[in-house]
Amino acid sequence: MKESINMDNPLADLISDEIYDLLLRRNLINEKSVRDYTIKKKFKHLRDQKVSAADAIERIRQEYPYLQFDSIRKIIYLGNKI
């Protein structure tokens, strides 16, 4: 019997649920990187809806209350682009 760990694949636009589950089971997923990718994707979506950058960061902050405004800003503007 195959056991699935993942309930929601945050990388569904990149890899299949099966591949994501396999990588997760083998501990090959860097959860911080996945979180950062998700934050960048949400920010881009909000900006596409004409939400100001500051408001978009505040909305994302509500989902990740342990991150400060500047931390989210750095995630969005530094590092790899999506």
Stockholm file with secondary structure:
# STOCKHOLM 1.0

chainA/1-82         MKESINMDNPLADLISDEIYDLLLRRNLINEKSVRDYTIKKKFKHLRDQKVSAADAIERIRQEYPYLQFDSIRKIIYLGNKI
#=GR chainA/1-82 SS CCCCCCSSCTTTTTSCHHHHHHHHHTTCCCHHHHHHHHHHHHHHHHHHTTCCHHHHHHHHHHHCTTSCHHHHHHHHHSSCCC
#=GC SS_cons        CCCCCCSSCTTTTTSCHHHHHHHHHTTCCCHHHHHHHHHHHHHHHHHHTTCCHHHHHHHHHHHCTTSCHHHHHHHHHSSCCC
//
